[in-house]
Amino acid sequence: MITTADEKLLRRAIDIAAHAVTLGDAPYGSLLAGPDGAVLAEAHNTVRRDNDISAHPELKLARWAARELDPHTAAHTTMYTSCQPCTMCAGGIIRSGLGRVVYALSTDQLVELNPESGAWPTITQDGPALFDVARVPVDDYYRRR
């Protein structure tokens, strides 16, 4: 359930997205709030500026949280973001241990506004294969821990 406090922070994420446009960047913004609602970090999309396909604000904040926050604190944060995180960002959010995400536009709504946002092709994946070979470095790594 989205609260009035959530709406205030979500509006800030949308303001970050609007500011990104004034800088010539894509219109996506996010912030990470601590358990008390204090803003810990903010980011906007810099994919074109940085020539970095991973420079989505959600992934930048997930990486920041993984470096800067202990697991307990990370688990009690909320990310507020102008659009629903893509699959890449969702993976980073999960791996960083963040507690919650609140977003404004859904992916479907974004695609309605900008059809190119949904024009990603699928990639062919073949596997699994070579289990007996591939397991060796994995087994070695986890035995050493």
N, C-alpha and C positions, 0 to 999 in steps of 0.2 A: 504494500500500500504506500502510495506517495503522499507525504505530509506537506504542510505549508513550508516547513524548513527545507524539505527536499526541493520544492518548487523554487525557492529563493536561490539555492545553489545551482539548480538546473538552469535558471535564467542567467546566472553568471557564466556557465559553460556556453550558452548560446551567445552571450556578449563576447566571449573569447573567440568564438567562430566568426562573428561579425567583424571583429577587429582583424582577424587573419585576412579577411578579404581586402581590407584597406592596405594591408602590407603586400598584396599580390599573391597571397597563399590561398589554398583551398579552404572552403567554409566549414571547418570542423574544429571544435574546441572541447577541451575536457579539463576537469580539475579533480583532485583527490582530497577528500575531507577526512579528518581524523574522527575518532569516536565521539568527540565533543562538538563536532561540526566545524571546527577550525580548518581553513584551507591550508593544506600541507604543500601542494604543488599545483601548477597549472601548465598546460601545453596546448599548442595548436598544430595543425597539420603543416609540415614543411617538406613534403615529398618532392615537390618541384624545386624548391629553393636548395635543398640539400642533395638533390639527385639521389634520393634514398627511398626505395619503395617501402621501407619499414618505418618511415618517419610519421606515422599516424599518432595523434596525441594520446590515444588510449594505450598504445604499446610503449610510448615514451614514459608515461606515468607508471605503467606496470614495471618497466625496467628500473625506474627510479625507486619505486617501493621495494623491489627485490634487493636493491643495493643498500638502501638507507633505513629501512624499517625492520624491526625484529618481527618474527612470524606472528606473535600475539597481536602486536599493534596493527600489522597489515590485515589480519583477519577481521579487525573491527573498523576498517575504513570503508568509505563509500566513494566510488567514482561516479561523477556526474559528467555526462557527455552529450553533445548536441545530436549525435546520431547513434543508433545501435551499433555496437562494435562488430567489425567484420570477423571472419573466422580467424585470421591471423592474430588480431588483437584479443579476441576471446581466449585463444590459447595462451597468450602472454599473461592475461589477467588471471586465468586459472593457475598457471605455474607460479605466479608471484604471490598467490595466497590472499588476494584482496577479498574482502567480505561481501561486497554488494556493488551492483552497477545500476544506476538510474539514467535512462536516456530519454531524449525528446522525440526525435523522428525514428520510426522503425525503418528497417531496410526496405520494406515494401513501399513505405511513404517516400523514402529517398528516391527510389527507382521511378515512382510516379513523377516526382519533380525533375529528375534528371535520368532519363532512360539509359544513358551510357553507364550509369552506376551499376546496372544489372547486366551489362554486356560481357561479363567475364566468361571466357570459355572454360570448359572443364578440361582437366588434364588426365590422360590415361596413366593408370598405375598398374604395374604388373608385379606380382609377388604374393606371398612370401616365397623366397628361394634361398638356397644355400644355408639352411638352418645350422647344420653341423659346423660350418666354417664361421658363420656370423656370430654364433654364440660364444666363441672363444674369447674375444676381447671383452665382451659383456660379463662373462663369468669371471675372467681375471680381475676386472675392475671391482666387482662387488665382493669378491673373496678378499681383496686387500683392504676393504673398508672396515 
